[in-house]
Amino acid sequence: METITNRTFEEIEIGESCIRKHTVCEKDLILFAAVSGDHNPVHLDAEYAATTPFKGQIAHGMFTGALISAALAMDLPGPGTVYLGQNLSFRKPVMIGDALTVELKVASKHESKPIVSLECTVTNQNGKVVATGEATVMAPTEKMTVNAPDVPEVTIASTETA
């Protein structure tokens, strides 16, 4: 079980940053489609996606957004964070096999409320920016270290019939 520790509003400093990495696989696209209901063939059908300007399957834009959410929840500020808002611009497609780096950097802190704004940048393995934006969160006010619950392994059954 992974242990995670937060950064409280008082501890967080402007300019502080964190990095989280994830390599995109086809299973990510399938599971995100199942959860979100977005079954656009550009994400799920390799044959169709090959005919698009992308020449292959691309990840859902909000999958990239979800990676930002994970960095906020797990790293900065961490457990106890409440995600209040996000502006996000998608700059380049995210392909299966892309090794993404999510970087969060504290841009500002509210003077009297535990509200923090963080610049968000997601780059691929070639250093190309695939998404940028700014997240607003309510940072935790109490220090905590918790065990992140284990998530069960999910298997994908084929939907094709014989």
C-alpha positions as CSV (number, residue, x, y, z in Angstrom):
1,M,0.0,0.0,0.0
2,E,1.3,3.4,-1.0
3,T,1.7,6.0,1.8
4,I,1.0,9.6,0.8
5,T,1.5,12.8,2.7
6,N,-0.1,16.2,2.0
7,R,1.2,19.7,2.0
8,T,-1.1,22.0,4.1
9,F,-2.1,25.5,3.0
10,E,0.4,26.9,5.5
11,E,3.3,24.8,4.2
12,I,2.7,25.5,0.5
13,E,5.0,28.1,-1.0
14,I,4.5,30.0,-4.3
15,G,6.8,28.5,-6.9
16,E,6.8,25.1,-5.3
17,S,6.3,22.3,-7.8
18,C,5.8,18.6,-8.3
19,I,6.1,16.1,-11.2
20,R,4.1,13.0,-11.9
21,K,4.6,10.6,-14.8
22,H,2.4,8.2,-16.7
23,T,2.8,6.2,-19.9
24,V,-0.4,6.0,-21.9
25,C,-1.6,2.5,-23.0
26,E,-4.6,1.3,-24.9
27,K,-6.1,0.0,-21.7
28,D,-6.2,3.5,-20.4
29,L,-8.3,4.6,-23.3
30,I,-10.7,1.6,-23.0
31,L,-11.2,2.1,-19.3
32,F,-11.6,5.9,-19.6
33,A,-14.2,5.3,-22.4
34,A,-16.1,2.8,-20.2
35,V,-16.2,5.2,-17.2
36,S,-16.9,8.5,-19.2
37,G,-19.2,7.1,-21.9
38,D,-17.1,8.7,-24.6
39,H,-16.8,6.0,-27.2
40,N,-15.5,8.2,-30.1
41,P,-13.8,5.8,-32.5
42,V,-10.7,8.1,-32.7
43,H,-9.9,6.8,-29.2
44,L,-11.0,3.2,-29.5
45,D,-10.8,2.0,-33.1
46,A,-7.3,1.7,-34.5
47,E,-8.5,1.1,-38.0
48,Y,-10.7,4.2,-38.0
49,A,-8.1,6.3,-36.1
50,A,-5.5,5.5,-38.8
51,T,-7.7,7.4,-41.3
52,T,-7.8,10.6,-39.3
53,P,-5.2,13.4,-39.3
54,F,-3.7,11.9,-36.2
55,K,-2.9,8.6,-38.0
56,G,-3.6,6.6,-34.8
57,Q,-5.6,6.4,-31.6
58,I,-5.5,9.4,-29.4
59,A,-6.3,9.7,-25.7
60,H,-9.4,11.5,-24.6
61,G,-8.5,15.1,-23.7
62,M,-10.0,14.7,-20.3
63,F,-7.8,11.7,-19.6
64,T,-5.0,14.1,-19.6
65,G,-7.1,16.3,-17.3
66,A,-7.5,13.3,-15.0
67,L,-3.7,12.9,-14.8
68,I,-3.6,16.5,-13.5
69,S,-6.3,15.6,-11.0
70,A,-4.2,12.6,-9.8
71,A,-1.1,14.9,-9.3
72,L,-3.2,17.3,-7.2
73,A,-4.7,14.5,-5.1
74,M,-1.6,12.5,-4.7
75,D,1.3,15.0,-4.7
76,L,0.5,18.7,-4.4
77,P,-1.3,19.5,-2.2
78,G,-2.1,15.8,-1.8
79,P,-4.7,14.0,0.4
80,G,-7.5,16.3,1.6
81,T,-7.4,18.5,-1.5
82,V,-10.7,19.6,-2.9
83,Y,-10.5,20.3,-6.7
84,L,-12.5,23.5,-7.3
85,G,-11.8,24.3,-11.0
86,Q,-9.6,24.0,-14.0
87,N,-9.0,25.8,-17.3
88,L,-7.2,23.5,-19.7
89,S,-6.0,23.9,-23.3
90,F,-5.0,20.8,-25.3
91,R,-2.0,21.6,-27.5
92,K,-1.1,18.3,-29.2
93,P,-2.7,14.9,-29.4
94,V,-1.7,12.3,-26.8
95,M,-1.0,9.0,-28.5
96,I,-0.8,5.4,-27.1
97,G,2.7,4.9,-25.9
98,D,3.3,8.6,-25.0
99,A,5.3,9.0,-21.7
100,L,3.6,12.0,-20.1
101,T,5.0,14.3,-17.4
102,V,2.5,16.3,-15.4
103,E,4.1,19.3,-13.7
104,L,2.2,21.4,-11.2
105,K,3.6,24.7,-10.0
106,V,2.0,26.9,-7.3
107,A,1.1,30.2,-8.9
108,S,-0.8,31.9,-6.0
109,K,-2.4,31.5,-2.6
110,H,-5.5,33.3,-1.3
111,E,-4.8,35.7,1.5
112,S,-7.4,34.5,3.9
113,K,-8.9,31.2,2.5
114,P,-7.0,28.0,1.9
115,I,-7.3,28.4,-1.9
116,V,-4.3,27.7,-4.1
117,S,-3.9,28.2,-7.9
118,L,-1.4,25.9,-9.7
119,E,-0.1,26.2,-13.2
120,C,-0.4,22.8,-15.0
121,T,1.8,21.7,-17.8
122,V,1.8,18.2,-19.4
123,T,4.6,17.2,-21.8
124,N,5.3,14.1,-23.8
125,Q,8.5,12.1,-24.0
126,N,9.8,14.5,-26.7
127,G,9.4,17.5,-24.4
128,K,6.4,18.7,-26.5
129,V,3.7,20.5,-24.5
130,V,0.4,18.5,-24.9
131,A,-1.7,20.5,-22.4
132,T,-1.5,23.6,-20.3
133,G,-3.8,25.2,-17.8
134,E,-4.5,26.4,-14.3
135,A,-6.1,24.4,-11.5
136,T,-7.8,26.0,-8.4
137,V,-8.0,23.9,-5.2
138,M,-8.9,24.1,-1.6
139,A,-5.8,23.0,0.1
140,P,-5.9,20.9,3.3
141,T,-5.4,22.8,6.5
142,E,-4.5,19.7,8.6
143,K,-1.4,17.6,8.0
144,M,-2.0,14.0,7.2
145,T,-0.3,10.9,6.0
146,V,-2.6,8.2,4.7
147,N,-2.4,4.9,3.0
148,A,-3.8,5.2,-0.5
149,P,-6.3,2.4,-0.9
150,D,-5.2,-0.4,-3.3
151,V,-7.2,-0.4,-6.5
152,P,-8.2,-3.8,-7.9
153,E,-6.6,-4.9,-11.2
154,V,-9.2,-4.5,-13.9
155,T,-9.2,-6.8,-16.9
156,I,-10.9,-6.1,-20.2
157,A,-13.0,-8.8,-21.8
158,S,-13.4,-8.7,-25.5
159,T,-16.8,-7.5,-26.8
160,E,-16.4,-9.3,-30.1
161,T,-18.6,-12.4,-30.7
162,A,-17.3,-15.5,-32.4
